[in-house]
């Protein structure tokens, strides 16, 4: 088993914003150490070196947070330097960075462009919906500042995609949001279902996404996207591309749509390794890049238990006509069925709504692309 993707948290859970729904703030608060501070260059070197020495084929270093740009540009210059120094197996290396955009300036843009970083930038729809949850630590709105950062990325021809959290504010406004994104020319979009805090019953926060609202969201967005697809002008929407790929017989690239978890290799700022960004908790710690071999934390009991737990899908899911496409959804959104040792997605109703309405169109597109 090899690790070809590593998600790196250079600034741990530290961030320049305080978003109401932030799942990583919730996770960090449930750990013995909410923040591991700033990653040292020595830890960065060990992550890059060990990953490249065992990797085969493509390797992706994905920088996230918290807010990774808080670690400073010099840190990322060192990352590229280490990648070039230790790439003895001539792996094809890609770098991605997910940011809130507040720190982006011309120096960052020049660096991203020169080293071909793919940037994910968080925007929650229009000014109205974005500023509902995404604000600075003082409570100030951030939408206009983020648009300024995106214009700067455009001016430097940096590749980026838009990541939008689907919550109680964005879901019912998807028609306006889709039209706005189209007007702005944002052709690469990713929509992430908002998560309620770990261990808390869903639907009790002001931002909470209900199964019914998510089902309507998915159906409405797909219909808008489908009309543009028929005209040859559809944006890339990650979930839809993966569902079509599944219908064509391909393995989805999004782990949330595979049905069974794998060890993703999340590296906290101190070098600690976790199997998934949604499970960077003390009880799931697999090892440390500074002290352990990659095989040690890929193949230990915690890693195996993590994967096996994701296989405990409800019997009603396995007999559902939509299971082949749905696959139980992301493990983080699953809830245990009473009196059993199996799980079912909190958004089960959402997927039933979506696939009953749009499943035939997904199959239609899959058949067309196969030809």
C-alpha positions, 0 to 999 in steps of 0.5 A: 500500500502506498500513500500518493496524496497527503493533506497537510495542515501547515497552520493546524486549526488556526485561521484568519476567519471564524465561520459559524459552521467550521467543522475543523474548529469543532474537531480541534475543540474535541482534541487534547491539543486544539492547535499544534501551532505552525509546522516546522520546516523539518516536519515539512521535509519529513512529510515530503521526503517520506512520501516521495521515497515510497510513492508510485505514479502521481503524488499530490500535496494538498495544503489545507487548514485552518488557513494554510497561508498563515504559515507564510510564503517562505514555507511553501517555497521550501515545500517546492524546494523539498519536492524537487530535491527528494523526487528521486522516483520522478513522480508527477507532483501536483500541489493544491491549496484550499484558502479563504482568500484573505491573505492572497496578494500579488506575491502569492499569485506569482508563486502559485502561477510559477509553480502551477498550484491549483487553488480552491477558494471558499465562496458561499454564493452571493454576498447575502448568503456568503456573509451569513456565516463567513466572517472575520474574527471581529464579525466583519463581512468578507465577501468583497475581500474574497472577490478581490482575491479572485480577481487577482488570481484571474489577473495572474492566470492562476487556476482555481475552483470555487468551493461552496458549503451547502447550508441553510442559507445557500441551499434555497438560493441555488438558482441565484447562486448558479446564475451568479457563478455563471455570470462571473465565469466560474467554471469549476465548482465544488459543493460540500454539504454542511456538517453539524458538530460531531456527536450532535443530532443534525438540524439544530443549528441556524446553518444546519442543512436538512435532508429535504433542503439538500435533496431540493438543492441537488435536484435544482442544481442538477436541472440547471447544470443539465440545461447547460450541459445540453448546450455544451456550456456546463461548468464542472461540478465535482459531484455530478461528474463523479456520479456520471463516472460511476454510471459509466463504470469508473471508480469515483475520484471523490472518496465521499462517493466511493462508499468505503473509506481509505486512509487519506493521510492527513498531516497535522502541524506537528507531523501527526497523521490521521486517516481523514480530515473529518477524523483528525481526532486523538482516537484516530491518530495513526502515527507521526511523519517525524518518527514513523514509516509510512507503512507503519501508519497505513497498515496498523490496527487503527487504520484497518479499523477505520476502513472496516467501520466504513463497511458497516452499511445498513441492509436497507441501503444495500437493497435500495435501487439507488445504492449503486450511485449513492453508496451510502454517502460520506461516512462523516454524515452517517448515523447509527441505526438503532439496535444495529451495528450498521449506519445509514446516511443522514442525507438518505432522504436527500439522495432518494429525492435526487436520484428518483428525479435525476437518475435517468438523466445521469444514465442518459449522459453516461450512455452518451459519453460511452459512445 
